[in-house]
Amino acid sequence: MGTKIGKEKIKREAGYLYYLGKDGYVWAAPMKNNKTGKKKKVGTEKIAKEKGYFYYLGKDGFVGKAKMKNA
């Protein structure tokens, strides 16, 4: 789908949604079924965002990016 761009491996926890924030760091936000969780920064590597790309945390634990079709 996309290319791996992150060098830091992030361990996933059940009940959290992972995303790349506006500040360039990976954040974990609790899903609706996780009542006790709190939003937290989980990555220490800062990633520079480019326009027209979608950023995600892959199954392997590294940040990746994919070109968006309509951007």
Secondary structure, DSSP 8 states (H G I E B T S, - for coil): --EE---S-----TTEEEEE-TTSSEEEEE-TT-SS---EE---------TTEEEEE-TTSSEEEEE-TT-
